[in-house]
Amino acid sequence: MQKLRSTASLTITAIVCLSVFYPSHGDECVSMKRDRHRTIMEEYRHSPNWDGFLTEDTLNLHNNETEVDLSKQGFREVHWHLSSVMGDGYEIYELNLAYNNLEELNELTFLKFYSLETLNLSNNRIQTIGNLTFGSLIRLVELDLSFNLLHTLEVQAFDRLYALEELVLRENCLVTLAPHQFYFNDHLSSLLLDHNQLAFLPTTLFDPITMVDEIYELDLSNNNFRRMPYIETKEIALLKIDHNHIETLTVNQSFNVRALQIQFNNVYDADLFKFSRAEHIDLSHNNLDNIVGLHEMNQLEYLDLSSNNVSRFDYNLKYSIRNIPSLVTLRLQNCSLSEHNLPGLLASESILNLDLSQNNFVRLNVSELARMRTLQYLSLNFNYLRELVNYEQMAHEFPYLELISLSFNRWNCTYFDQLNAFLNRTHIRSTSDPRDCYINGTHVTDSYVTDAFEPQYTLNHVKRDMSVLRNLGRNTIYFMYALYSSMRTQSNETAVHQRRQDHQLADLERDVDRLLGMLAFLVAIFAGVLFVALAYGAYRLLRRWQHDRAVKVVTYSKRSNEFSNGVTVNEVIRENSTA
């Protein structure tokens, strides 16, 4: 409790400080994005509903439509009486109010939209979301509030959105979020907060204990973060925090992130010990001086260190790369590397894709890469290469190599033709254009093309293939993430359906048990009555039998003019037995 209070006090202090030091930035943001919205909406000014009220007549539910599109109309306000229409048996599942001029939403706007699952409010002028604005939308799955002027979210703004899975808040003016802002959104899987003014995040945004699934995507890119935020969650599949001002990549606790994109920051020191479960890390376009913890990342498959001066910490990479058993793609593009940095740097039994383009290689020895026998794709584009030493050994040193890119270097045309002719006789394909060479230091459009080598690629093919290959690893990982998330979602839906069926079966069993109990009770009552009736009948028969046996028979004799003393039935039986 004391820790919670201290955290809350620190959060309140930070919010107060931000409100003191950054009001002008928030005002500038609102003013700038208001002008942008005004410019965008000029295209729809001809709408007959421009600057009007959205009423029940405009809603037009005569056809019982479940998907209503009222975008690009220019509505200024939603009439409060609109929610009363929903009480007449109408059910709307999707409502699109994008590209309007809405500035305010109150607690009556969506009061009776109980069936709503998708709500699009993007590209409006909404500035504040209150605690009860979406209080009745308990089935809402997707909420889009992007491209608005939001600068304030009240603490309980999303508390009643129990089914919410996707929340889009990008392109607003949010400065910070309150603690427990998404504490009751247990199904939230995608939260997009990019292009805001965020500089601070509380650690207690979510409730990791009750979350149904991991967060598939958390986008914090293009904000004002100067330090790496730590967020307590079950798991984050993809964390984007690129285009910020972070200088040190470090957190105090283990951060369960599978894919981390932190490119285009000012990171000079990367401590990855707390990211040991990451599978994808993009640290490109930073100012790295040091990187530690790579050797403990046993699940890392993709590492991008492009546009960093790797030569300043290559001694660290020499040990780390060889100790990552799962690394598949390594990108060292534009890293100020030369042939003097290569000895011992690249040694791996798992790397399939290696990008060494835009470096300072002039005379590269193939033997320096011989410890990467699993290599399938190698890019050496945009270097200063004049010679590839021992290229005759490539087919032997790299038995799995399928593609090598050698374009935009300083090749001598005769040497380049010989190299391409050799590659054409092996299993290795090249995306290089044989005309990409120099004669006497002058670039020529055509070179000597022998019969042994016929070019199969044009420059357009090179660009296309490079574009595909450049994104191959990343797109594959994202596809696997999407597939995994979809499978998890289907599994959760199946589990929910199974639980629902189990509840229904349990209710049916309870009803059957109740009927059986009532039947048993009636049978018991009937048996009791029958038993009492039988017992009473037996009792009556016994009494009658006893009475008959006890009755005396009296006779009258006319001769003697007297009555006999009488004889009982028992006496008669006794006399008959003695006789």
N, C-alpha and C positions, 0 to 999 in steps of 0.2 A: 504493500500500500504506500509506504514511504517512497519507494522507487517510482511508483506511478505518479505521486504528487510532484516529485522533483522533475520528472519528465514533462508533466503538464506545465509546471511553472517555467521550465526552460523554453518550451514551445510557445507559451504566451509571451515570454520575453522576446523571443526571436520574431514573433509576429509583430509585436509593438515596434521593435527596432526597424523591421522592414517597412512598416507603415510610416515610420518617421523619416527613414533615409531614402525610400524609393517612391514617394508619392508622385513626383514629377514624371518618373518613368512610366508609372501606371497611367497617368493622364495623357502622356504622349502616345502611349500604346492605344488607348481608347480613341483619341482623336485621329490617329493615323488609320486605324481599322474602320472607324466610322466613315472617313473619306473613301476608303477602299470600297466599303459596302455601297455607298452612295453612287460611286462610279459603276459598279457592277449592276445595280438596280436600274440604271438609266435605260437599259435595254428593255425593261418590262413596264415602263411608265405608261404605255398605251393601254394597260389592262383596265377593264371597266371597274374592277374592285380596288383600284389604286387608292391607298390611304384610307380605306374604308374599314368597316367592322365585319368580322366573320360571325354570322348569325346562323340560326337553324335553317333559314331559307337558303342561304348560300351553301350550306352543307349538303342539301339536296339528297336525302336518303330514301327517295321514293322507290328506288330499285333494290333496296336492301344490299347495297354494295358493302363488301367487307374490306376493300382496299380503296381508300379515298386519297386522291392526289389534288391538293390545293396549293401547289407550289407555283412560284413565279406570278403571283397575283398582286402582290403589293399590299396585303392586309396590314393595317396598323395595330389592330387590337382584336382579341377574341372575346366575344360577348359572354358574360357569365351564364346567361340562360342557355347556352349551347349544351351544357351537360344535362339539362333536363330532358332533352330529346332522347338521350340514350336510355331513358326509362321506359320507352315504348316498345321494347323488344328488339331494338337494333343492336347489332354487334359489329364493331369495327376492329379489325385485327391489324391493319396497317394505315397509318395516317402520315401524310407528307405535307409539312408546312414550310418547306425550305424556300429560300429566296422570297421572303416577305419583309415587312418593316416592323415586325413585332418587337416591342421594347419591354414588355412586362407580362409576366405570367403569375396569376394568383392561385389560391387554393381551390377556387371554384372552376378553373379553366377545364381541367380534365377530371372533374369530380366523379362522374359516373361512367368513365371509359374503362370499365373493369376488364374487358376482353382484349384491350390493346396490347399487342406484342411488339410492334415496331413503330417508333416515333422519330420523325426526322424534323428537327428544328434548326438545321444548319442555315448559315447565311441570313441571319436576322440581326437585330440590334439589342438582344437580351443582355442585361448587365448583371442581374442577380438571380440566384435560384434560392427560394425560401424552403423552409422545413416541410411545408405541406403542399408545395407545388405539384409534386408527383406522388402524393400520399396515397392515392387510390389505385395506382397502376401496379397492382401486385403481380400481374402476369407479363409485364413488360420485359422483353428479352434484349432489344437493341434500342439504344438512345443516342442520337446524334445531335450534339450541341456545338459542332465545330463552326468556325468562322462567325463568331458572335463577338460581343464586347464584354464577356464575363470577367469580372474582377473579384467577385465575392461568391463563395459557396457556403451556405450556412451548414453547421455541423451535422445536422440530421437531414440534409437535402436529399440523400439517396437511401435512407434507412429502410424505407418500406418497399423498395424495389427488390424483393426477395428473389425474383427469377432473372435479374439482370445478368447478361453474359457479355455484352459489348457496350462500352461507354466511350464515346468520341468527344474529347474536349480540346482538340487541337485548334490552333490559330485563334486563341483568346488572349486575355490580358491577366491571367491568374498569376498572383505573386507568391502565394503559398496555399497549402491545404491544411485543414484542421486535423488534429489527432482523431483517430477512429472515423475518418471520413467515409471509408468503405467497409466498415466493420461488420455490417449485416448483409453485405452482398456476397454471399457464400458461393455463388455460381459465376462470379466475374472472371472472365478468361482473357479479355482484351481491353486494355486501358490506354488510350492514346492522348498524351498530354504535351505533344511537341508544339513548338512555336508559341510558347507562352513566356511569362516573365519569372518563372520559378527559380528561386535561388536556395530554397530550403524545403526539406520534406521531413515530417515526423516519422519515426520508425514504426509507429503503431497505426498505419493506414488500414491494414487488413487484419482479420482474425485467422491466423494460420491453422488453428485447431479445428475450426468448423468449416474451412474451405473445402468444397466438394472436389475440386480439381486444381491443378496448377494454373498460374497465369500464363497464357500462351504468349502474349506480347504486352510489354510495358514500354511505351515510347516516351522518353524524356528528352529527346533531341531538340536542339535549337532553343535552349533556355539560358539561364544565367548561373548555372551551377559552377562553383569554384572548388568544390570538394566532392568526392564520390559519396552519394547518398546510400545509406543502408536501410533496407526495407524488410521487415519480417514477413515472410510469406512461406507457404508450403513449398513452392518452387516457381521459378520464372524461366520459361522456355527461351524467351528472347528479350533481352534488355537493351534498348537503344538509348544511348546517352551521348551521341555524337554532336558535334558543333556546339560545345559548351566551352567553359574556361577552366577545366579541371587540370591541375598541375601534378597531383600525386594520386596514383591509382592504388588505394589501400583502404581496407575496412578492418574493424576490430573483431568481427565475428565471421564465421563461415557463411559465405553468401551462396545460396543454392541457385546458381544461374547456369543454364546450359549453353546459351549463346550470348556473348557480350560484344556490343559494337560501341567503341569509344574512340572512333577515329575523329580527326579534325578537332582536337583539343590542344592543350599545352602540356601534356603529360611528359615529364622528364624522368620520373621514377615510378616504375610499375612493380608493385608487390603482389604477386599472384598466389601466395600461399593460401589465402582464404577462398580462392576460386578453383579448388582442386577438382571439382566435378564438372567444370566447363568443357564443352565439346567444340566450341567455335569462339575464337577471339580475334577481333579486328582492332589493332592498335596503329593503323596506318595514319599518316599525316599528323605526327606528333613531334616532340623534341626529345625523344628518349635518350637518356644518358646511362640508364641502368635498368635491368629487368631481372627479377629473381622469382623463384618458385616454379619455373617452367618444368623442372625435372620431376616435380611431384604431380604433374597433371597427367594422370594415367588414361584419361578419357578424351584428351584433346585430339581433334581430327583436323581442324583448320586453324592456321595461324597466319595472320597478315601483319607484317612489320614494314610495309612499304612506306616510302617517303620518311624514313628516319635514318639517322646516321649510325647504321649498325656497326660501322668500323670502330665506334667508341666503346662498344661492349661485346665485340665478337668473341672475346675470351670466355664470356659467360655462356654464349650460345654454343660454343664448341662442346661443352659438357652437357648442356640441357637438351639439345636436339636429339642426340643419340640415346637419351634416356626417356623419350616419349614414345611408347610402343605403338600408339594408335594414330600418330600423325600421318595424314594422307596428303594434305595440301599445305605448302609453304610458299608464301609470297614475300620476296625480298626485292621488290621493284623500287628503283630510285633510292638505294640505300648507301650510296658512295662506296660500293665495294669494288675491289680490284683483284687481280690475280694474287696479290700479296696477302689478302685476307682469307683466301680459300683453303690453304693447307690445314686440314683437321677440322674445318668449320662444318662441312656438310657430310655427316656420317649417319645414315639411318637405314634401317631395314624395312621401313613401312611407307616412306614418302613415294607417292605416285606422280604428283604434279609439283613442279618447281618453276618459279618465275624469277629470273635474274635479269629481267629487262631494265633498261635505263640506268645502267651502272657504268663503271669505268674500265671494263675489260678491254684489253688490247690484244693480248696473246694468251689465250686460255688453253691450259693443258687438260685434256680429257681425263687423264689419270687422277686429277684432283677431285673428280666426281665419281670415281670408280667405286666408292663405298656406298653408293646408292643404286644397288643392282635392281631394285624393284621399280625404278623410275619408268614412267610411261609417257610423260609429257615434259618438255623442257623448252623454256622461252629465253632467248638471248637477244631479243630485239632491242634496237636503240642503244647499242653500246658502241665501242670504237674498235671492234674486232677486225684484225687483219689476218690472223692466223689461228687455226684450231689445231693445236699440237696433238699428234697421235690420233687424228680422227679415224685412221684405219682400224683402230682398236674399238671403235664405238659399238660395232655389232657384237663383239665379244664381251665388252665391259657392261653393256646394257642390253641384256637379252629380251627385255620386255618393253624397250623404248619404241613407241609407235609414232611420235610426232615431235619434231624439233623446229623451232622458229628462229631464223637467222637474219631476218630482214633489218634494213636500216642500220647497217654497220659500215665499215670502211674497207670492204673486201676489194682485193685486186680481181679483176674480171677473170683472168686466166685461172687463178687459184680457186675462185668461187665456182667456176664451171667444173673444175676437177672435183671439188667437194660435193657439188650437187650430183655429178655423175656417179660418184661413189655411193652416195645415199640412195640413188635410184636403183642400185644393184642390191641393196640390202632390204630388210624389213622395215626400215625407218623412213617415214615420209617427212617431207619438209614443206612448210607453208611459204618458203622464201620464193621470191621472184628472181629468176636468173639474170634479169636486167638490173638488179639492185647491186651495182658494183661500180668501181672506179678504175679508169685507165689513166695512169700517170697523174693520179690525184684529182682527176676530173670525172665527175659523174656522167655516165652515158645512159642513153635510153635503151640501147641494145648491146648485148655482148655476144660472144661466140657461143652458139648453141649447137652442140654436136648431136649426132644421131643417137648417141648413147643416152642423152638426157633431153627429154622433151618436157617443157614446163606444163604442169597440170593446173596451176593456180594463177589467177590474175590478182591484181591488187585489191579488187573488191572482194574476191574470195578470201584473201588474207584478212581483211578487216572483219568480214563476217565470221570467219572461224575464230579469230582472236576474241571477238565479242562473245561468242558462244562459250569458248573455253574459259574465258576470264570469269564468267559467272556460273560455270558448271558446278563447281564444288559448293558454292553458296546456295544456288538454286536447289541442288540435290538435298542439302541439309534442310532448307526451308520446306521442301516438299515432304521430307520425312517427318518434320515437325508437324506439318499440316495433317499428314496421314495418321501420325500417332495421336494427335489431338482429336481427329475425327473418330478414330477407333475408340479412344477413351470416352468421347461423348456418346457414341453408340452403345458402348458398354454400360455407361451410366444410365442411358435411357432404358436399356434392357433391364438393368437392375431395378430402376424405378418401376418399370412395367411389371417386373416379377414381384416386387414388393406390393404393388397395387393388387395384383392377382392373388397374392398370398393373403392380403387383408380381406379381399372379397371372399376367398375360400374360408378364412377364419370366421368371417361374419356368417357365411352360409352354415358352417359347422355349428356355430353358436345357435343359429335359428333352428337347425335340426335337433340339437340337444335340447333346446327349449320345448320343441314339439314333442320329442320323446319323453321329456319330463312330465309335460302335461298329460300325455297318453298314459304314462305309468301311474300318475296320480289318479286319473279316472279309473284305470283298471284296479288300483288298490281300493278305491272307494267302492267300486262294484263288487270286488271280492269280499270286502268287509260286510257290505249289506247282504250279500249272498250267504256268507258264513253265519251272520246273525239270524237270517231267515231259517237256514237249515237247523241251527241250534235251537231256535224257538220251536220249530216243527217237531224235532226230536223230543224236546222237553214235553210238548203237549201229548205226543204219542205215549211217552213213558208214563205220564200222569194218568192217561186214560187206561193204559194197561194195568197200572197199579190199582186203579179204581175198580176195574172190572173184576179183578182177582179178589178184591176185598168185599164185594157185594154178597149178601146172604139171600138164599132163595127160601121164602116162607110159603108153606102149603096149608090148605084148609080142608078139613075132613068133615063132611056133612054128617057122617054116622056118629062120629064122636062129638060133633059140633064144637070143634076147637082147632086152633092154629098150631102148626108145628113150630119148633124153636128156630128153624132156619138153618140152612147149610150153605157154607161159602164154597166158592169154586175150588179153593185150595183143599178143602176137606174132601170134596168129591174126587179130586185128582189123587189125593193121598189114599182114599179108600180103594180107588181103582187100581192103584199101584200095589196095595197089599193083597187085593184079591187076585 
